[in-house]
Amino acid sequence: MASNAEFVDIMGFREYDEAIAKLLTVTIYPDKDDRSIAVTVAPKLSGMQKEFAGQDKMNPTRPKQKQIKDDKTVVYPASALTRLGWEFDLSRWTKVGYRKLNRTEEGNRIMQSKHPMPYEIQYQLDIVTKMRSTMNMIVRAIALKFVDREVWVPVYTGEVFGTKLVPVKLAFGGPQDQTDWEHDENKDTVFRMVFTFNMEVWLFPDVTSVPTVKKISVVSDDGVVLSETTDQDVIDATRRVENARFSENT
């Protein structure tokens, strides 16, 4: 038997990655007396950004050389955000059946879904700089975002569930200093600090939409229609209830 259900595409984990990366983007001012000089440090989700070294500009008389991938170096200051893993959060889990999430725009179909699955994701933020003062400014800017230890960030989950606020918590024990102090004497010191964060997220299951009942009629044994409730009556009443039930947070 063919199903009347229609499926709606929804989000995964990438939206959470982008939301926390935006939160951890900071702007610092290396010269405290000149606020016109600003440096924005945005975490890269694919590792530290590397570019070709500027030897041609620093040594214009040097013979031109073919650039190869190994010539790329990290541009300081830089930061990278890594998703270390995720763990199912039993404390937020509930076993519920399908529910009325919303109606389609025309009002003739109801959107349904299982309850979202709760996970806790752990992220690692790596920061590298060439100067200690620059590192201090970046660490300070990030730490001050978590004066209350957690920050609620908006994440757009799609048309059905809308925008949700999810908490990002600063893990205890950070930041960790991972600077290599025993490097080769011919190499410059690169300062490295690491933050760890925990984010409570929801993994949304597939959303379906099913047809609604157009009209409900109560008919007597002799065929007389005693009462009728149209689909529009149900739509108007349900929307009033749903608008009161579903808040911004899941």
Residue frames relative to the residue before (quaternion, step in Angstrom):
aa qw qx qy qz dx dy dz
M 1.0000 0.0000 0.0000 0.0000 0.00 0.00 0.00
A 0.4333 -0.7170 0.4845 0.2519 3.56 -0.79 1.00
S 0.3938 -0.7194 0.5262 0.2247 3.58 -1.08 0.79
N 0.3882 -0.7070 0.5422 0.2353 3.55 -1.17 0.65
A 0.4872 0.6871 -0.4253 0.3312 3.59 1.28 -0.02
E 0.1322 -0.7480 0.6453 0.0812 3.54 -1.15 0.75
F 0.3204 -0.7831 0.5095 0.1565 3.55 -0.89 0.96
V 0.2269 -0.7631 0.5970 0.0986 3.54 -1.13 0.82
D 0.4222 -0.7086 0.5029 0.2582 3.61 -0.80 0.97
I 0.0664 -0.7996 0.5966 0.0183 3.55 -1.08 0.76
M 0.7102 -0.5159 0.3228 0.3540 3.53 -1.37 0.03
G 0.2955 -0.7077 0.6014 0.2240 3.52 -1.42 0.03
F 0.7731 -0.3239 0.2514 0.4839 3.59 -0.97 -0.86
R 0.5224 0.6808 -0.4109 0.3078 3.60 1.14 -0.52
E 0.6276 0.5507 -0.3418 0.4314 3.58 1.01 -0.76
Y 0.6406 0.5051 -0.3248 0.4786 3.59 1.08 -0.67
D 0.6016 0.5572 -0.3534 0.4502 3.60 1.04 -0.76
E 0.6968 0.4788 -0.2723 0.4593 3.55 0.86 -1.00
A 0.6412 0.5366 -0.3282 0.4395 3.59 1.04 -0.75
I 0.7018 0.4400 -0.2831 0.4834 3.61 0.88 -0.86
A 0.5943 0.5515 -0.3670 0.4560 3.61 1.12 -0.58
K 0.6396 0.5127 -0.3198 0.4751 3.57 1.03 -0.78
L 0.6371 0.5329 -0.3240 0.4529 3.58 1.00 -0.83
L 0.7566 0.4059 -0.2027 0.4708 3.60 0.93 -0.92
T 0.4545 0.6408 -0.4714 0.4007 3.58 1.25 0.34
V 0.0188 -0.8167 0.5758 -0.0333 3.58 -0.72 1.05
T 0.2407 -0.7345 0.6154 0.1542 3.53 -1.29 0.50
I 0.0864 -0.8022 0.5906 0.0161 3.56 -0.78 1.06
Y 0.2856 -0.7393 0.5888 0.1588 3.54 -1.32 0.44
P 0.3178 -0.8032 0.4724 0.1753 3.61 -0.03 1.30
D 0.7442 0.2928 -0.1835 0.5717 3.58 1.08 -0.73
K 0.3323 -0.7875 0.4831 0.1897 3.57 -0.29 1.23
D 0.6832 0.4766 -0.2847 0.4744 3.58 1.20 -0.42
D 0.7494 0.2905 -0.1841 0.5659 3.59 1.27 -0.12
R 0.1730 -0.8322 0.5230 0.0631 3.56 -0.04 1.33
S 0.5290 0.6309 -0.4184 0.3835 3.59 1.22 -0.06
I 0.6554 0.4594 -0.3028 0.5175 3.57 1.27 -0.35
A 0.0935 0.8090 -0.5672 0.1229 3.57 -0.34 1.25
V 0.1365 -0.7643 0.6271 0.0629 3.54 -1.14 0.75
T 0.1612 -0.7876 0.5900 0.0752 3.58 -0.70 1.08
V 0.1341 -0.7843 0.6046 0.0349 3.54 -0.82 1.09
A 0.0146 -0.8131 0.5793 -0.0550 3.57 -0.41 1.29
P 0.4588 -0.7004 0.4658 0.2863 3.62 -0.73 0.97
K 0.2947 -0.7296 0.5915 0.1760 3.55 -1.05 0.83
L 0.3874 -0.7440 0.5030 0.2085 3.55 -0.91 0.94
S 0.7190 0.4134 -0.2373 0.5058 3.57 1.26 -0.26
G 0.7225 -0.3973 0.2421 0.5113 3.58 1.15 0.51
M 0.7148 -0.4397 0.3225 0.4379 3.55 -1.30 0.18
Q 0.4409 -0.6905 0.5073 0.2674 3.56 -0.93 0.91
K 0.0940 -0.7900 0.6049 0.0337 3.53 -0.95 0.93
E 0.0556 -0.7784 0.6252 0.0098 3.54 -1.13 0.80
F 0.6146 -0.5327 0.4185 0.4041 3.54 -1.27 0.25
A 0.5214 -0.6442 0.4628 0.3147 3.57 -0.99 0.83
G 0.4621 -0.7135 0.4649 0.2475 3.54 -1.12 0.69
Q 0.1457 0.8271 -0.5318 0.1089 3.62 0.92 0.79
D 0.6155 0.5621 -0.3587 0.4203 3.59 1.03 -0.70
K 0.6844 0.4655 -0.2896 0.4806 3.57 1.03 -0.73
M 0.6901 0.4733 -0.2879 0.4657 3.58 1.02 -0.81
N 0.7848 0.1671 -0.0818 0.5912 3.61 1.13 -0.66
P 0.1088 -0.8544 0.5052 0.0546 3.59 0.44 1.19
T 0.6632 0.5093 -0.3135 0.4501 3.60 1.17 -0.48
R 0.5125 0.6489 -0.4193 0.3748 3.58 1.25 -0.22
P 0.5385 -0.6225 0.4467 0.3506 3.62 -0.94 0.78
K 0.5236 -0.6433 0.4632 0.3121 3.55 -1.01 0.87
Q 0.1064 -0.7920 0.5999 0.0395 3.55 -0.99 0.88
K 0.5414 -0.6124 0.4666 0.3379 3.52 -1.16 0.63
Q 0.3541 -0.7471 0.5276 0.1955 3.53 -0.85 1.03
I 0.0770 -0.7804 0.6201 0.0239 3.53 -0.93 0.95
K 0.7069 -0.4925 0.3020 0.4080 3.55 -1.24 0.45
D 0.6515 0.5389 -0.3220 0.4259 3.60 1.00 -0.77
D 0.5971 0.5766 -0.3645 0.4220 3.59 1.23 -0.31
K 0.5406 0.6358 -0.4059 0.3726 3.59 1.21 -0.28
T 0.0840 -0.7839 0.6145 0.0294 3.55 -1.07 0.80
V 0.5919 -0.5641 0.4334 0.3789 3.56 -1.25 0.42
V 0.3216 -0.7253 0.5781 0.1905 3.55 -1.01 0.86
Y 0.2030 -0.8134 0.5382 0.0866 3.58 -0.50 1.19
P 0.5561 -0.2183 -0.8019 0.0109 1.54 -2.06 1.47
A 0.0869 -0.7969 0.5974 0.0220 3.57 -1.20 0.55
S 0.0758 -0.7806 0.6177 0.0579 3.55 -1.26 0.39
A 0.1242 -0.7793 0.6125 0.0471 3.55 -1.20 0.62
L 0.2259 -0.7768 0.5788 0.1027 3.54 -1.02 0.88
T 0.0651 -0.8096 0.5832 -0.0116 3.57 -0.76 1.09
R 0.3138 -0.7113 0.5952 0.2034 3.56 -0.98 0.87
L 0.2852 -0.8055 0.4973 0.1498 3.59 -0.32 1.25
G 0.7303 -0.3253 0.2427 0.5495 3.57 1.06 -0.67
W 0.2559 -0.7557 0.5769 0.1750 3.53 -1.30 0.06
E 0.1773 -0.7865 0.5888 0.0569 3.51 -1.15 0.75
F 0.4994 -0.6559 0.4813 0.2979 3.54 -0.95 0.93
D 0.2475 -0.7877 0.5528 0.1125 3.59 -0.81 1.05
L 0.2593 -0.8114 0.5086 0.1252 3.56 -0.08 1.33
S 0.6125 0.5887 -0.3552 0.3901 3.60 1.06 -0.65
R 0.7378 0.3721 -0.2226 0.5174 3.61 1.17 -0.49
W 0.5295 0.6556 -0.3977 0.3627 3.57 1.28 -0.02
T 0.0306 0.7765 -0.6293 0.0078 3.54 -1.14 0.65
K 0.3324 -0.7324 0.5601 0.1985 3.54 -1.06 0.75
V 0.1474 0.7874 -0.5781 0.1554 3.53 -0.27 1.26
G 0.4987 -0.6438 0.4847 0.3192 3.53 -1.20 0.43
Y 0.7291 -0.3629 0.3043 0.4941 3.52 -1.25 -0.37
R 0.1093 -0.7901 0.6021 0.0358 3.53 -1.15 0.70
K 0.5404 -0.5956 0.4731 0.3597 3.56 -1.27 0.25
L 0.1884 -0.8004 0.5626 0.0852 3.56 -0.41 1.23
N 0.7518 -0.2181 0.2164 0.5834 3.52 0.86 -1.03
R 0.3921 -0.6668 0.5575 0.3013 3.53 -1.32 -0.14
T 0.5636 -0.5647 0.4628 0.3864 3.53 -1.20 0.45
E 0.7041 -0.4956 0.2988 0.4116 3.54 -1.23 0.49
E 0.7016 0.4435 -0.2764 0.4844 3.58 0.96 -0.78
G 0.4851 -0.7320 0.3817 0.2883 3.58 1.28 -0.12
N 0.6221 0.5823 -0.3465 0.3923 3.59 1.19 0.04
R 0.7272 0.3046 -0.2411 0.5659 3.60 1.27 0.21
I 0.2927 -0.7468 0.5752 0.1606 3.55 -1.14 0.75
M 0.3198 -0.7376 0.5649 0.1858 3.58 -0.94 0.94
Q 0.0525 -0.8101 0.5832 -0.0296 3.54 -0.88 1.03
S 0.0616 0.7949 -0.6019 0.0455 3.55 -1.22 0.48
K 0.5114 -0.5634 0.5344 0.3680 3.50 -1.30 0.36
H 0.6189 -0.5305 0.4027 0.4164 3.58 -1.22 0.33
P 0.5442 -0.6246 0.4346 0.3533 3.64 -0.92 0.79
M 0.4294 -0.6922 0.5201 0.2569 3.57 -1.14 0.69
P 0.3234 -0.7790 0.5075 0.1761 3.61 -0.72 1.05
Y 0.0025 0.7830 -0.6217 0.0228 3.55 -0.97 0.90
E 0.2258 -0.7178 0.6309 0.1891 3.53 -1.30 0.35
I 0.1631 -0.7975 0.5785 0.0521 3.53 -0.67 1.15
Q 0.2118 -0.7555 0.6055 0.1332 3.56 -1.04 0.80
Y 0.1238 -0.7933 0.5955 0.0286 3.54 -0.85 1.06
Q 0.1883 -0.7478 0.6243 0.1246 3.53 -1.23 0.59
L 0.1492 -0.7758 0.6096 0.0648 3.55 -0.87 1.01
D 0.1213 -0.7849 0.6063 0.0404 3.59 -0.63 1.16
I 0.0786 -0.7856 0.6136 0.0095 3.56 -0.91 0.99
V 0.0187 -0.7905 0.6122 -0.0023 3.58 -0.92 0.90
T 0.0223 0.7825 -0.6210 0.0394 3.55 -1.05 0.84
K 0.4781 -0.6513 0.5064 0.3012 3.55 -1.30 0.29
M 0.7648 0.2885 -0.1537 0.5553 3.57 1.20 -0.47
R 0.5298 -0.6415 0.4553 0.3169 3.55 -1.02 0.82
S 0.6354 0.5422 -0.3413 0.4310 3.59 0.95 -0.80
T 0.6329 0.5192 -0.3304 0.4698 3.58 1.03 -0.75
M 0.6407 0.5228 -0.3184 0.4634 3.57 0.98 -0.85
N 0.6464 0.5309 -0.3261 0.4405 3.57 0.92 -0.88
M 0.6606 0.5084 -0.3121 0.4558 3.58 0.98 -0.81
I 0.6609 0.5013 -0.3099 0.4645 3.59 0.97 -0.83
V 0.6540 0.5112 -0.3120 0.4622 3.58 0.91 -0.93
R 0.6463 0.5206 -0.3179 0.4585 3.57 0.95 -0.86
A 0.6680 0.5136 -0.3064 0.4428 3.60 0.88 -0.96
I 0.6810 0.4702 -0.2929 0.4789 3.60 0.97 -0.80
A 0.6557 0.5274 -0.3204 0.4350 3.59 0.88 -0.91
L 0.6792 0.5083 -0.2969 0.4383 3.59 0.96 -0.83
K 0.5416 0.5890 -0.4120 0.4358 3.60 1.23 -0.17
F 0.7543 0.3629 -0.1759 0.5181 3.57 1.22 -0.55
V 0.0887 0.8171 -0.5579 0.1153 3.54 0.90 0.94
D 0.7408 0.3370 -0.1949 0.5474 3.58 1.10 -0.73
R 0.5568 -0.6482 0.3297 0.4014 3.57 1.36 0.39
E 0.8035 0.1293 -0.0927 0.5736 3.61 1.05 -0.53
V 0.1612 -0.7641 0.6205 0.0722 3.51 -1.20 0.70
W 0.2866 -0.7479 0.5732 0.1731 3.58 -0.93 0.89
V 0.0953 -0.8175 0.5679 0.0093 3.56 -0.61 1.15
P 0.4421 -0.6900 0.4992 0.2816 3.61 -1.02 0.72
V 0.0403 -0.7775 0.6276 -0.0011 3.56 -1.02 0.88
Y 0.3061 -0.7512 0.5564 0.1801 3.56 -0.72 1.06
T 0.1717 -0.8357 0.5195 0.0473 3.57 -0.54 1.20
G 0.7010 -0.4195 0.2739 0.5076 3.58 1.25 0.05
E 0.7231 -0.4727 0.2937 0.4091 3.53 -1.29 0.20
V 0.6694 0.5307 -0.3151 0.4135 3.59 0.99 -0.75
F 0.7937 0.2892 -0.1488 0.5141 3.59 0.68 -1.07
G 0.3802 -0.7610 0.4590 0.2563 3.59 1.22 -0.34
T 0.7027 -0.4244 0.3506 0.4508 3.56 -1.22 -0.56
K 0.1048 -0.7933 0.5994 0.0224 3.55 -0.84 1.05
L 0.3405 -0.7008 0.5831 0.2302 3.54 -1.21 0.57
V 0.0302 -0.8031 0.5948 -0.0181 3.58 -0.74 1.06
P 0.4405 -0.7287 0.4622 0.2476 3.61 -0.98 0.79
V 0.1478 -0.7358 0.6554 0.0848 3.52 -1.16 0.81
K 0.1134 -0.8250 0.5534 0.0180 3.57 -0.64 1.14
L 0.4035 -0.6837 0.5570 0.2437 3.53 -1.07 0.83
A 0.3726 -0.7440 0.5104 0.2168 3.57 -0.65 1.12
F 0.5340 -0.6173 0.4691 0.3372 3.56 -1.13 0.66
G 0.7498 0.4181 -0.2916 0.4218 3.54 -1.23 0.50
G 0.6854 0.4715 -0.2952 0.4698 3.59 1.18 0.10
P 0.5634 -0.1031 -0.8004 -0.1772 1.43 -2.42 0.58
Q 0.4149 -0.6862 0.5422 0.2508 3.53 -1.29 0.45
D 0.3377 -0.7279 0.5613 0.2027 3.56 -0.95 0.91
Q 0.0001 -0.8155 0.5768 -0.0475 3.57 -0.54 1.20
T 0.2389 0.7819 -0.5300 0.2251 3.55 1.09 0.73
D 0.3473 -0.7222 0.5620 0.2051 3.57 -0.96 0.90
W 0.1315 -0.8269 0.5452 0.0418 3.57 -0.27 1.29
E 0.7031 0.4396 -0.2620 0.4937 3.60 1.23 -0.18
H 0.2704 0.7881 -0.5078 0.2187 3.55 1.04 0.74
D 0.7030 -0.4334 0.3518 0.4407 3.54 -1.35 0.12
E 0.5354 -0.6658 0.4181 0.3085 3.58 -0.91 0.92
N 0.6454 0.5184 -0.3243 0.4578 3.59 1.20 -0.36
K 0.6550 0.4814 -0.3103 0.4929 3.57 1.29 -0.06
D 0.4802 -0.6541 0.5043 0.2954 3.54 -1.15 0.69
T 0.5383 -0.6054 0.4743 0.3446 3.54 -1.19 0.53
V 0.1125 -0.7617 0.6357 0.0564 3.56 -0.97 0.92
F 0.3010 -0.7670 0.5434 0.1607 3.56 -0.62 1.15
R 0.0256 -0.7995 0.5993 -0.0315 3.57 -0.90 0.99
M 0.0057 -0.7745 0.6321 -0.0246 3.54 -0.92 1.02
V 0.1748 -0.7969 0.5749 0.0625 3.56 -1.12 0.74
F 0.1476 -0.7534 0.6369 0.0703 3.54 -0.95 1.01
T 0.1591 -0.7546 0.6242 0.1254 3.57 -1.26 0.46
F 0.0578 -0.8024 0.5939 -0.0111 3.55 -0.92 0.96
N 0.2216 -0.7395 0.6189 0.1446 3.53 -1.26 0.55
M 0.0942 -0.8013 0.5908 0.0067 3.56 -0.92 0.97
E 0.2748 -0.7572 0.5732 0.1504 3.57 -0.81 1.04
V 0.0144 0.8341 -0.5463 0.0753 3.57 -0.40 1.22
W 0.3176 -0.7033 0.5992 0.2132 3.51 -1.42 0.11
L 0.2089 -0.7398 0.6259 0.1317 3.53 -1.01 0.87
F 0.2467 -0.8276 0.4923 0.1087 3.54 -0.36 1.29
P 0.3774 -0.7193 0.5339 0.2349 3.61 -0.85 0.95
D 0.7021 -0.4359 0.3353 0.4523 3.54 -1.31 0.10
V 0.2790 -0.7392 0.5941 0.1507 3.51 -1.11 0.82
T 0.1306 -0.7878 0.5981 0.0671 3.56 -0.91 0.89
S 0.1801 -0.7472 0.6204 0.1558 3.53 -1.27 0.32
V 0.1070 -0.8041 0.5847 0.0111 3.54 -0.86 1.01
P 0.5966 -0.5881 0.3978 0.3743 3.60 -1.10 0.59
T 0.3649 -0.7083 0.5605 0.2258 3.54 -1.18 0.62
V 0.5642 -0.5620 0.4750 0.3744 3.53 -1.32 0.25
K 0.4041 -0.7479 0.4773 0.2225 3.58 -0.75 1.04
K 0.8058 -0.0863 0.1120 0.5751 3.56 0.92 -0.89
I 0.1802 -0.7580 0.6187 0.1005 3.54 -1.09 0.80
S 0.0437 -0.8092 0.5856 -0.0160 3.55 -0.69 1.11
V 0.2269 -0.7303 0.6293 0.1385 3.52 -1.11 0.79
V 0.0377 -0.8263 0.5599 -0.0490 3.57 -0.49 1.26
S 0.4282 -0.6988 0.5158 0.2494 3.56 -0.97 0.88
D 0.7039 -0.4709 0.3246 0.4212 3.56 -1.31 0.22
D 0.7219 0.4202 -0.2570 0.4861 3.59 1.10 -0.60
G 0.6536 -0.5773 0.2989 0.3875 3.59 1.26 0.43
V 0.4972 0.6470 -0.4383 0.3769 3.58 1.23 0.16
V 0.3807 -0.7170 0.5411 0.2196 3.61 -0.88 1.02
L 0.2393 -0.8083 0.5259 0.1136 3.55 -0.45 1.21
S 0.7874 -0.1142 0.0934 0.5985 3.61 1.07 -0.76
E 0.1178 -0.7792 0.6121 0.0652 3.53 -1.25 0.52
T 0.0973 -0.7535 0.6472 0.0621 3.52 -1.14 0.78
T 0.2811 -0.7855 0.5296 0.1534 3.55 -0.55 1.14
D 0.6676 -0.4965 0.3784 0.4057 3.52 -1.30 0.32
Q 0.6340 0.5400 -0.3395 0.4372 3.60 0.99 -0.73
D 0.6044 0.5443 -0.3547 0.4612 3.59 1.08 -0.68
V 0.6676 0.4938 -0.2916 0.4748 3.56 0.96 -0.93
I 0.6339 0.5443 -0.3281 0.4406 3.58 0.98 -0.88
D 0.6856 0.4918 -0.2896 0.4519 3.57 0.81 -1.01
A 0.6803 0.4859 -0.2931 0.4639 3.58 0.93 -0.88
T 0.6667 0.5105 -0.3019 0.4514 3.59 0.96 -0.92
R 0.6452 0.5287 -0.3281 0.4433 3.57 0.94 -0.83
R 0.6316 0.5258 -0.3428 0.4551 3.57 1.01 -0.73
V 0.6645 0.4919 -0.2987 0.4767 3.56 1.01 -0.82
E 0.6823 0.5008 -0.2944 0.4439 3.58 0.87 -0.97
N 0.6359 0.5289 -0.3334 0.4525 3.60 0.99 -0.75
A 0.6753 0.4770 -0.2891 0.4826 3.55 1.13 -0.61
R 0.6872 0.5187 -0.2734 0.4288 3.59 1.11 -0.73
F 0.7951 0.3484 -0.1687 0.4668 3.55 0.70 -1.10
S 0.1688 -0.7974 0.5765 0.0583 3.52 -0.51 1.24
E 0.7386 -0.4142 0.2906 0.4456 3.57 -1.33 -0.07
N 0.7343 0.3858 -0.2241 0.5116 3.59 1.05 -0.74
T 0.4569 -0.6594 0.5189 0.2953 3.57 -1.10 0.72
